[in-house]
Amino acid sequence: MSRDRYPARKPLGDARRLMLAAARPLATREPLRAEDALGRVTAEAVHARASVPHYHGAAMDGIAVRAEDTAGATDAHPVDLEHGTPDRVARPFAWVDTGNALPAWANAVVMIERVFTGGAASAASDAGGPRTVSGREARVVHVRAAAPPWQHVRLVGEDVVAGEPLLPRGHRIRPWDVGALLAAGVEEVAVRPRPVVAILPTGDELIEPGEPRRPGRIVEFNSRMIAAFVEEWGGAAVRLPPVRDDLDAIRARVDRALDDADVVCVIAGSSAGQRDFSALALGELGELLVQGIEVMPGKPAIVVAVAAERGARASVALGIPGYPVSAAVVCRELLEPLVAHLLGAATADRPTVRAVVPRRVPSRLGQEELVRVALGEVGERLVASPLARGAGAITTMARADGFLRIPRAVEVLSAGDEVEVELLRPLAEVLGTIVVAGSHDPVLGVLEDALRSTHARCKLATRSIGGVAGLVALGRDEAHVAAIGAFDALPDAEGLLAGRPVVVVHLVARELGLVVAPGNPLGLTSLADLARDDVRGVPEPTRGSVRLVAHEAVPHRRGGVERKLRGEQEHEELTPMAVAAAVQSGLADAAVGLASAAAALGLGFVPLAREDYDLVLRADFAASDMGRALVATVRGEAFRAAVARLAGYDASRSGEERTLRSRGPRGDAPS
């Protein structure tokens, strides 16, 4: 009989509900100066202590008057007003600027543009027409329209009256709230204390950032990431020193943390494996509410209600998966609402957008899945391109624009399906994304950096799918730009574009060859050497120029590119840097790759070929502001200078426009 590794597994919504029911909201409050309260949550309703404004004030530059003194004023019959006060003149006025207090006798303001010089008797005969006041030297002015009572006057309490509600309980204080508090005479506000979240990493393999990296040792960054989440959400994070994989040691450290924090998070060991001691230690604290949530990534999460008889400060403890993306998802889906609950505040809204998926996205029935996606506005629609889905691929979180949430009952999304995406970055940044699909090259990162130096809202989202597939994506309205090498061209290239007009811009010439270990210990000199028996594990290169070169060398591996016809689903391929990393790590003795990738990792390189690497832009995108900015960057000196510092590139012709190439009748690539 098989053992269920997650006997207390729950759907995500049920896990969140059980957790919040077990958590005790913080009952205490602390006074805080209003000007220091940004981001804090109010512990009670806040009422204004003074009216805003607290006096009748001018809302315009002009003159303060008594409204009744202007009665009957018209263009034909202006009314004279004299500078002074009611006890000295019959129809008084006083000069006022915006914000000035009105004289006690005044009840209206006439804006300066409606105040004229000269007496009423001479106004009708002015040959040049009425003259508005240009200075404040005039002692007599006239008006040509009656002013109703309280015209252009900010009345006492117009904004808020003393004693009226200003901010509700559970409100997160924003910058303008700070201004409103001080304006209304509230100099001190009662706020909820920040929930203290203790974060305990576990594992024998952990090392601190900066320590020497050896195989089997992992830099401990999860606790830093979780602490950053907690601080962003309004909590106070306490990172504890890592604990080795020892049940007694974990027990002892968790016991102490329960008395010092409102929530205890234990990282790793939350599954049901032989050395998952965190799960055992947490299970002894009280009621095991959840062990395993039906979500990917993030499944091996734990929620425990701490037994009341322990008398601990914390009422809830969480087991956070060790894989970083799983940890991020569990924090977002469980820890964030828990911190908000303890604060008595609502969880922040997550803005969403509608987008289409460019390719089929399979999922697993019975598990909700959060897929990281890169977004870009192509034509009239947003395109959501899935990123790598591994739970350990933390860099995909840094590159992701949003999460595509696939429900538990959905097994697959089809290409072209419209979906809802939860944004992870502001929409303005998403709309500044240039989607580049095709043959990947590290020089694209150089291009993005040069572009952002002058256009900060722009970024490149690259899909490494090979140049031919990049043209297909361009023809399907799934990308703004296709990146292609000379070997990528095919007879039906224009057909792959589905008739879409394009602009082709030369980016760089790049050097292809053999990436080898430093010093080339095997003495490799040609493609034929890859077939030698003593050359291990040549990794499959990318699906573009590099792969074609490799297939010419190893005929029995041919066929990948030619099957790349319209309608076939594209898949992310190994980038040139990943291919070089295979050699660096010892996975392979050699691989066909780029000189720049070899140099970046300190490897040897045997040059074999040189090819042009070009950008194919949709014509409508090339004519847009972002398209023009991209092309101008390619032609700019900053980009060329940056490329000149790298190995294996020639940027002397960067920015030249050219026609889309075709392969010869025998399939020969152009030189």
C-alpha positions in Angstrom: 0.0 0.0 0.0 1.5 3.4 -1.0 1.8 6.0 1.7 0.2 9.4 1.1 3.0 11.9 1.5 0.5 14.7 2.2 -2.2 13.4 4.4 -3.5 16.9 5.2 -3.4 18.2 1.7 -5.8 21.0 0.9 -6.8 23.2 -2.0 -5.2 26.7 -1.8 -8.4 28.5 -0.8 -9.2 26.0 2.0 -5.6 26.2 3.3 -5.8 30.0 3.5 -9.2 29.9 5.2 -8.0 27.5 7.9 -4.8 29.5 8.5 -6.6 32.8 9.0 -9.2 31.2 11.3 -6.4 30.0 13.5 -4.4 33.2 13.6 -5.1 35.8 16.4 -5.1 39.4 15.1 -2.8 41.7 17.0 -4.9 43.4 19.7 -2.3 45.9 20.8 -1.7 49.3 19.3 1.1 51.9 19.4 1.1 55.7 19.1 3.1 57.1 16.3 3.8 60.6 14.9 1.6 61.1 11.9 4.6 62.1 9.8 6.3 58.8 10.6 3.2 56.6 9.9 3.6 56.0 6.2 2.7 52.4 5.4 1.4 51.6 8.9 -2.1 50.4 9.5 -4.6 52.4 11.7 -5.7 50.6 14.9 -8.9 52.6 15.2 -10.9 55.1 13.3 -9.2 58.5 13.1 -11.3 61.7 13.4 -10.3 65.3 12.4 -9.3 67.5 15.3 -9.6 70.7 13.3 -11.7 71.8 10.4 -10.0 72.1 7.0 -9.8 74.9 6.1 -10.2 76.4 9.5 -11.0 79.9 8.1 -12.9 81.3 5.2 -10.2 81.7 2.5 -9.8 83.1 -1.0 -9.9 80.4 -3.7 -8.6 82.8 -6.4 -6.3 85.8 -6.7 -8.5 89.0 -6.9 -10.5 91.2 -4.6 -12.6 90.4 -1.6 -16.0 92.1 -1.6 -19.5 92.0 -0.1 -21.7 90.2 -2.6 -24.5 92.7 -2.1 -22.3 95.6 -3.2 -22.0 94.0 -6.7 -25.7 93.5 -7.2 -26.9 94.7 -10.6 -23.4 95.0 -12.2 -23.4 94.5 -15.9 -21.2 95.4 -18.9 -23.5 98.4 -19.5 -23.7 99.4 -15.8 -20.5 98.5 -14.0 -20.3 99.0 -10.3 -17.5 101.0 -8.7 -15.7 99.6 -5.6 -13.2 101.5 -3.4 -10.2 100.1 -1.5 -11.0 100.1 2.2 -13.3 98.8 4.9 -17.1 99.3 5.5 -16.5 101.9 8.2 -14.6 104.1 5.7 -16.1 103.6 2.2 -19.6 102.7 0.9 -18.6 99.8 -1.3 -15.3 98.4 0.0 -12.9 95.9 -1.6 -9.6 94.3 -0.4 -6.8 92.7 -2.4 -6.4 89.0 -1.8 -4.3 86.1 -3.1 -5.3 82.5 -3.2 -5.3 81.1 0.3 -5.5 84.5 2.1 -8.1 84.8 4.8 -11.1 86.9 3.9 -11.7 90.1 5.8 -14.5 89.5 8.4 -16.8 91.8 6.5 -16.3 90.1 3.0 -18.4 87.1 1.7 -17.2 86.7 -2.0 -14.1 87.0 -4.2 -14.0 88.4 -7.7 -11.1 86.9 -9.7 -8.5 89.4 -10.9 -9.4 88.8 -14.5 -12.8 90.2 -13.8 -11.6 93.4 -12.1 -11.3 96.6 -14.2 -9.7 100.0 -13.7 -11.4 103.3 -14.0 -14.7 104.5 -12.6 -18.1 103.3 -13.8 -18.8 106.7 -15.4 -15.9 106.4 -17.7 -16.1 102.7 -18.4 -18.7 102.9 -21.1 -16.7 105.5 -23.1 -13.4 103.7 -22.9 -12.2 103.8 -26.6 -9.9 100.9 -26.0 -12.4 98.7 -24.2 -12.2 97.6 -20.6 -8.7 97.3 -19.0 -8.1 94.6 -16.3 -6.1 95.4 -13.3 -2.3 94.9 -13.9 -1.2 96.0 -10.5 -2.4 96.8 -7.0 -2.0 100.6 -7.1 -5.6 101.2 -8.1 -7.8 102.7 -5.3 -11.0 102.4 -7.4 -12.0 99.5 -9.5 -15.2 98.3 -11.1 -16.8 95.0 -11.8 -19.2 94.1 -14.7 -20.9 91.1 -13.2 -22.6 90.5 -9.9 -20.8 88.1 -7.5 -23.0 85.6 -5.7 -22.4 85.1 -2.0 -19.3 82.9 -1.2 -18.1 82.9 -4.9 -14.5 81.7 -5.1 -14.3 81.2 -1.3 -13.1 78.1 0.5 -15.5 77.9 3.5 -14.5 76.7 6.9 -14.8 72.8 7.0 -15.2 72.6 3.2 -12.7 69.7 3.2 -13.5 68.2 6.6 -15.1 69.5 9.8 -13.6 68.9 13.1 -14.9 65.7 14.6 -15.7 64.1 11.2 -14.2 60.7 10.3 -10.9 61.0 8.5 -9.4 57.5 8.2 -11.1 54.2 9.0 -9.8 51.4 11.1 -7.5 49.0 9.3 -6.4 51.6 6.7 -2.8 51.5 5.4 -1.5 55.1 5.5 -0.4 56.6 2.2 1.6 59.8 1.5 -1.5 61.9 1.0 -3.0 60.5 4.2 -0.1 61.9 6.1 -0.9 65.3 4.7 -4.6 64.9 5.5 -3.8 63.9 9.1 -1.6 66.9 9.8 -3.9 69.3 8.0 -6.8 68.1 10.2 -4.7 68.6 13.4 -3.9 64.9 14.0 -0.3 64.9 15.0 -0.3 61.4 16.5 -2.1 58.3 15.3 -2.7 54.9 16.8 -1.4 52.1 14.6 -1.1 48.3 14.7 2.3 47.1 15.7 4.1 45.4 12.9 3.7 41.6 13.1 7.0 40.0 13.8 7.8 37.1 11.5 10.6 34.9 12.5 12.3 33.1 9.5 14.3 30.0 10.1 16.4 28.4 7.3 17.2 24.7 7.7 19.7 22.5 5.9 23.3 21.1 6.1 24.0 22.4 2.6 23.5 26.1 3.3 26.2 28.7 3.0 26.1 32.5 3.4 26.3 34.9 0.5 30.0 35.5 -0.3 31.3 32.2 1.0 33.1 29.9 -1.4 30.8 27.9 -3.6 31.3 24.2 -3.8 29.2 21.4 -5.4 26.4 20.5 -3.0 26.5 23.8 -1.2 23.6 26.3 -1.7 23.7 30.0 -1.0 21.0 30.8 1.6 18.9 33.5 0.0 15.4 32.3 0.7 15.3 33.9 4.1 16.4 37.3 2.6 13.7 37.0 0.0 11.0 36.2 2.5 12.2 39.0 4.8 11.9 41.5 1.9 8.3 40.3 1.3 7.5 40.7 5.0 8.9 44.2 5.1 7.1 45.2 1.9 3.8 43.9 3.4 4.2 45.9 6.6 5.6 43.3 8.9 8.9 43.1 10.8 11.1 40.3 9.6 13.6 38.6 11.9 16.0 36.3 10.1 17.4 33.5 12.3 20.7 31.7 11.7 20.4 28.6 9.6 19.9 25.3 11.6 21.4 22.0 10.4 19.2 19.0 9.5 18.8 17.8 13.1 15.3 17.3 14.6 16.3 18.3 18.1 18.1 21.5 16.9 15.1 22.5 14.8 12.7 21.8 17.7 14.7 24.0 20.1 15.1 26.9 17.7 11.4 26.8 16.8 10.4 26.7 20.5 12.3 29.9 21.2 11.0 31.6 18.1 7.4 31.0 19.0 7.8 33.2 22.1 9.5 36.0 20.2 7.4 36.3 17.1 3.8 36.4 15.9 4.5 34.0 13.0 7.2 31.4 12.6 8.3 30.4 9.1 10.6 27.3 8.8 12.2 27.0 5.3 12.8 23.6 3.7 12.2 20.1 5.1 8.4 20.7 4.8 7.8 17.7 2.6 7.6 14.0 3.8 11.0 12.7 3.0 13.4 10.9 5.2 15.3 14.0 6.2 12.3 16.4 6.3 12.7 17.3 9.9 10.9 20.6 9.7 7.7 18.8 9.0 8.2 16.6 12.1 9.1 19.6 14.3 6.2 21.7 13.1 3.7 18.8 13.5 4.5 18.7 17.2 3.4 22.3 17.8 -0.3 21.8 17.8 -2.9 21.0 15.1 -1.6 20.2 11.7 -4.1 22.1 9.5 -2.4 21.7 6.2 0.5 19.6 4.8 0.6 20.1 1.1 -1.5 22.6 -0.9 -2.9 21.8 -4.3 -0.9 24.4 -6.2 2.2 24.4 -8.4 4.8 25.5 -7.5 4.4 25.4 -3.8 2.8 22.1 -3.0 4.9 21.0 0.1 3.7 23.8 2.4 2.6 23.4 6.0 0.2 25.3 8.2 0.1 24.6 11.9 -2.2 26.1 14.5 0.0 26.5 17.6 -1.6 24.8 20.7 -3.0 27.4 23.1 -1.6 25.5 26.1 1.9 26.3 25.0 1.3 29.9 25.9 3.3 31.1 23.0 3.1 34.5 21.4 2.7 32.9 17.9 -0.6 31.3 17.0 0.4 30.1 13.5 3.6 28.5 12.1 4.3 27.9 8.4 6.5 25.4 6.6 7.9 27.1 3.5 9.3 24.9 0.7 13.0 25.1 0.0 12.7 25.6 -3.8 12.8 29.4 -4.2 9.9 29.8 -6.6 7.7 27.5 -4.5 8.8 29.6 -1.5 7.8 32.8 -3.3 4.4 31.4 -4.3 3.6 30.2 -0.7 4.6 33.6 0.7 2.4 35.4 -1.8 -0.6 33.1 -1.4 -0.4 32.4 2.4 2.1 34.6 4.2 0.9 37.9 2.7 -2.8 37.4 3.7 -1.6 36.2 7.1 0.4 39.4 7.7 -2.6 41.5 6.5 -4.9 39.6 8.8 -2.7 40.2 11.8 -2.7 43.9 11.0 -6.5 44.0 10.6 -6.0 45.2 7.0 -7.2 44.0 3.7 -4.7 42.2 1.4 -3.6 44.5 -1.4 -5.5 44.2 -4.7 -3.6 42.5 -7.4 -4.2 44.2 -10.8 -4.9 42.0 -13.7 -4.9 42.2 -17.5 -6.3 40.1 -20.3 -3.7 38.5 -22.6 -3.4 35.7 -25.1 -1.0 32.7 -24.8 1.1 32.2 -28.0 1.4 28.4 -27.5 -0.1 25.4 -25.9 0.3 25.4 -22.1 -0.4 22.0 -20.5 -1.2 21.8 -16.8 -1.9 19.0 -14.2 -5.5 18.3 -13.3 -6.3 18.6 -9.6 -3.6 21.3 -9.0 -3.9 25.0 -9.4 -0.9 26.3 -11.3 0.8 29.7 -11.3 2.7 30.1 -14.5 5.3 32.9 -14.7 4.8 34.9 -17.9 6.5 37.7 -19.8 4.1 40.2 -21.3 4.3 42.4 -24.3 1.8 44.4 -26.3 2.0 43.2 -29.9 -0.3 45.0 -32.3 -3.6 45.4 -30.5 -3.3 42.7 -27.9 -1.1 41.6 -24.9 0.8 38.4 -25.4 1.7 36.3 -22.4 4.8 34.1 -23.1 5.3 31.4 -20.4 8.7 31.3 -18.8 10.6 28.3 -17.4 8.3 26.5 -14.9 10.9 24.9 -12.6 10.4 25.5 -8.9 14.1 26.3 -8.5 14.3 28.9 -11.4 14.3 32.0 -9.2 15.6 34.2 -12.0 12.3 33.7 -13.9 10.6 35.5 -11.0 12.9 38.5 -11.6 12.0 38.4 -15.4 8.3 37.7 -15.0 5.7 40.4 -15.6 2.9 38.4 -14.1 1.3 35.1 -13.0 -1.1 33.2 -15.2 -3.3 31.2 -12.8 -4.5 27.9 -14.3 -7.5 26.5 -12.3 -7.4 22.9 -10.9 -10.0 21.7 -13.4 -8.1 22.9 -16.5 -5.7 20.4 -18.2 -4.4 22.6 -21.1 -4.6 26.1 -22.5 -4.6 26.2 -26.3 -2.5 28.6 -28.4 -4.5 31.8 -28.8 -6.6 31.4 -25.7 -7.3 34.6 -23.8 -6.3 34.5 -20.2 -6.2 36.7 -17.1 -2.7 37.6 -15.8 -2.0 38.9 -12.3 0.6 41.7 -12.8 3.9 41.6 -10.9 5.1 44.9 -12.2 3.4 48.2 -13.2 1.4 48.1 -16.4 3.4 51.0 -17.8 6.5 48.8 -17.7 4.7 46.0 -19.4 3.6 48.3 -22.2 7.2 49.3 -22.7 8.3 45.7 -23.3 9.7 44.7 -26.7 9.2 41.0 -27.3 12.1 39.4 -29.2 11.8 35.8 -30.3 14.3 33.7 -32.2 18.0 32.9 -32.0 19.4 34.0 -28.7 22.7 35.8 -28.2 24.2 37.5 -25.1 24.5 40.7 -27.2 20.8 41.2 -26.8 21.5 42.0 -23.1 24.0 44.6 -24.2 21.4 46.1 -26.6 18.8 46.3 -23.8 21.2 48.0 -21.5 22.0 50.6 -24.1 18.3 51.1 -24.9 17.3 51.6 -21.2 20.1 54.2 -20.7 18.0 56.6 -22.9 14.5 55.0 -22.7 14.0 53.8 -19.1 10.5 52.4 -19.7 11.7 50.0 -22.4 12.9 46.5 -21.9 13.5 43.4 -24.0 11.7 40.1 -23.3 13.5 37.4 -25.2 12.3 33.9 -26.2 15.1 31.6 -27.2 13.3 29.4 -29.8 15.6 29.6 -32.8 15.5 32.1 -35.7 13.0 30.2 -37.9 10.5 29.9 -35.0 11.1 33.6 -34.3 9.9 34.4 -37.9 6.9 32.2 -37.2 6.1 34.1 -34.0 6.5 37.4 -35.9 4.0 36.2 -38.5 1.5 35.1 -35.8 1.6 38.5 -34.1 3.4 37.0 -31.0 6.6 39.2 -31.2 7.8 42.6 -32.2 11.2 41.4 -33.4 12.7 38.1 -34.6 16.4 37.6 -34.1 18.0 35.5 -36.8 21.4 34.4 -37.9 22.6 33.8 -41.5 22.0 30.1 -41.2 18.4 30.6 -40.1 17.2 31.7 -43.6 14.9 29.3 -45.5 13.2 29.4 -48.9 9.8 30.0 -47.3 11.0 32.7 -44.9 8.5 35.2 -46.3 5.8 32.6 -46.1 6.6 32.0 -42.4 5.9 35.7 -41.9 2.4 35.2 -43.3 2.8 38.2 -45.6 3.6 40.6 -42.8 5.8 43.5 -44.0 9.1 43.7 -42.0 12.2 45.8 -41.7 15.5 43.9 -41.4 18.3 45.6 -39.4 21.8 44.2 -39.0 22.8 43.9 -35.3 26.3 42.4 -35.3 28.5 39.8 -37.0 29.3 37.0 -34.6 31.8 34.2 -34.4 30.7 30.6 -34.1 33.0 27.7 -33.2 33.8 25.1 -30.6 33.5 26.0 -27.0 36.1 23.9 -25.1 37.8 23.6 -21.7 40.4 26.2 -20.9 43.6 25.5 -22.9 41.7 23.1 -25.2 43.2 19.9 -23.5 41.7 17.6 -26.1 43.3 19.5 -29.0 40.1 20.0 -30.9 40.5 21.9 -34.2 37.4 21.1 -36.3 33.8 20.1 -36.4 34.9 16.6 -37.3 36.6 16.2 -33.9 33.2 16.2 -32.3 32.7 12.7 -33.6 35.8 11.3 -31.8 35.1 8.6 -29.2 37.0 10.6 -26.5 34.8 13.7 -26.8 32.0 13.3 -24.3 28.4 14.5 -24.3 28.1 17.3 -26.9 25.0 19.0 -25.7 22.2 19.7 -28.2 22.7 23.4 -29.2 20.1 26.0 -29.9 17.7 25.6 -32.8 19.2 28.1 -35.1 22.6 28.9 -36.6 24.5 27.1 -34.0 22.5 23.9 -34.4 22.9 23.9 -38.1 26.6 24.1 -37.8 26.6 21.3 -35.4 24.4 19.1 -37.6 26.8 19.7 -40.5 29.5 18.2 -38.2 27.5 15.3 -36.8 25.2 14.1 -39.6 23.3 11.6 -37.6 21.9 14.5 -35.5 20.4 16.4 -38.3 16.7 17.2 -38.7 15.7 19.5 -35.9 15.5 22.7 -38.0 13.9 21.4 -41.1 10.9 20.1 -39.1 10.4 23.7 -37.8 7.4 24.5 -40.0 4.5 26.8 -39.3 2.0 25.4 -36.9 4.5 23.4 -34.9 4.7 24.5 -31.2 7.9 26.3 -30.3 9.8 25.4 -27.2 12.4 27.3 -25.3 15.9 26.1 -26.3 19.3 26.2 -24.6 20.8 29.6 -24.9 24.5 30.0 -26.0 25.4 30.7 -22.4 23.7 27.5 -21.2 25.6 25.5 -23.8 28.9 27.0 -22.7 27.9 26.3 -19.1 27.6 22.6 -20.0 31.3 22.6 -20.9 32.3 24.7 -17.9 30.5 22.3 -15.5 32.1 19.2 -17.1 28.8 17.9 -18.6 30.5 18.0 -22.0 34.0 18.3 -23.4 33.0 20.6 -26.2 30.0 22.2 -27.8 29.2 24.3 -30.8 28.6 27.8 -29.5 29.6 31.5 -29.5 33.0 33.1 -28.8 31.3 35.6 -26.5 29.8 32.9 -24.4 33.1 31.1 -24.1 34.9 34.3 -23.1 32.3 35.1 -20.5 32.8 31.8 -18.7 36.6 31.7 -19.1 36.6 28.8 -21.6 38.6 28.1 -24.7 37.3 28.7 -28.2 38.1 27.3 -31.6 36.7 29.6 -34.3 34.8 27.9 -37.2 32.5 30.3 -38.9 31.3 33.9 -38.9 27.8 35.0 -39.6 25.6 38.1 -39.6 23.1 38.3 -36.7 20.1 40.4 -37.6 16.8 41.8 -36.2 13.6 41.4 -38.2 11.1 44.0 -37.1 7.4 44.2 -37.9 7.1 47.2 -40.1 4.4 48.8 -37.9 6.6 48.3 -34.9 9.6 49.8 -36.7 7.5 52.9 -37.3 6.4 53.2 -33.7 8.2 55.3 -31.0 9.7 52.2 -29.4 10.7 50.7 -32.8 12.5 53.9 -33.7 14.2 54.0 -30.3 15.4 50.4 -30.8 16.8 51.0 -34.2 18.4 54.3 -33.1 20.1 52.4 -30.2 21.5 49.8 -32.6 23.0 52.6 -34.7 24.3 54.5 -31.7 27.8 54.8 -30.5 27.0 53.6 -27.0 25.9 50.2 -28.3 28.9 49.8 -30.6 31.3 50.8 -27.8 29.8 48.2 -25.5 30.0 45.5 -28.1 33.6 46.4 -28.8 34.5 45.3 -25.3 33.2 41.8 -25.9 34.9 38.9 -27.6 33.7 37.5 -30.9 31.6 40.4 -32.3 31.9 43.1 -35.1 29.5 46.0 -34.8 31.0 48.1 -37.6 27.8 47.6 -39.7 25.3 47.7 -36.9 22.1 49.4 -38.0 22.4 48.8 -41.7 19.0 47.9 -43.3 19.0 44.8 -45.5 16.6 42.4 -47.2 15.5 39.1 -45.8 17.8 36.4 -46.9 16.8 33.0 -48.4 18.7 29.8 -48.5 20.1 28.5 -51.8 18.4 25.7 -53.9 20.4 23.0 -52.1 19.7 24.4 -48.7 23.2 26.0 -48.5 23.3 28.9 -46.0 24.7 32.2 -47.3 28.2 33.1 -46.3 
